[in-house]
Amino acid sequence: MDKYKRNERIGAIIKILADNPNKIITYNYFSERFSAAKSSISEDVLVVKKIIENLDMGKIETVAGAAGGVKYNPEMNKEEAASFLEDLCEKLRQKDRIIPGGFIYYTDIIYMPDIVDKLGRIIASEYLHEKIDYVVTMETKGIPVALMTARYLNLPLIIVRRQSKVTDGTTVTINYVSGTSSKISTMTLSKRAMKKDASVIIVDDFMKGGGTAMGIVNLMKEFDATVKGISVLIASKDPDNKLVKEYKPLLVLESLDQFNEIIDIRPYHGI
């Protein structure tokens, strides 16, 4: 079996950990993969830890015990997150993004892999130290952000549907009311989608009145699940009295002036 030099092992370890965020990789795995003693791997990990943390690329955690290993914590530092979100706001302030009816076009943003990857990492950073079982979102536009969040948390993604499909099997369906229009809609989830008594976070692309988020919260109660947090890419400032009180937006849409073609959108001050 091939032997690898230390610099080769270090580069490969960084790659493996970055590809498997928030997942414990055992020393045995590295030892067998590189045909190296555990003592050598342990020294390699110390070098990796120093590199990653000095460059503010996250943190490397070591787990003690017989099955001990290494875990990459992909937490993004506050300064980098704030700079990225401000740049994103600059893109979203372009007047040609105003859609008739007082809406803002951002679909292209959340389907750009490099952008949505960072968004998922920022949201995941808020929950890396929480015990969570699933990331939950509503179809369809929230899926990219939720998927990247799930990736960085190393968790399954659950997608709540607006209508059930035959392939879902037995489902739980509830009615919910929009927070702004008071329109009654339905949402549904397969009974096989999640285990009972799970802990979840809800991730979505946009919140106005909070009706969809509240609907998902109520749906989670049918599975005896605990909602540990609600994160959204954009939340509108109005209405102030949203149906959910505890939520974490990345950006806040302060106002949208169609007549003067002005979009006032800013990073949330809590980021």
Secondary structure, 3 states (H helix, E strand, C coil): CCCCCHHHHHHHHHHHHHHCCCCCEEHHHHHHHHCCCHHHHHHHHHHHHHHHHHCCCCEEEEECCCCCEEEEECCCCHHHHHHHHHHHHHHHCCHHHEECCCEECCHHHHCCHHHHHHHHHHHHHCCCCCCCCEEEEECCCCHHHHHHHHHHHCCCEEEEECCCCHHHCCEEEEEEECCCCCCEEEEEEECCCCCCCCEEEEEEEEECCCHHHHHHHHHHHCCCCEEEEEEEEEEECCCCCCCCCCCEEEEEEEEEECCCCEEEEEECCCC
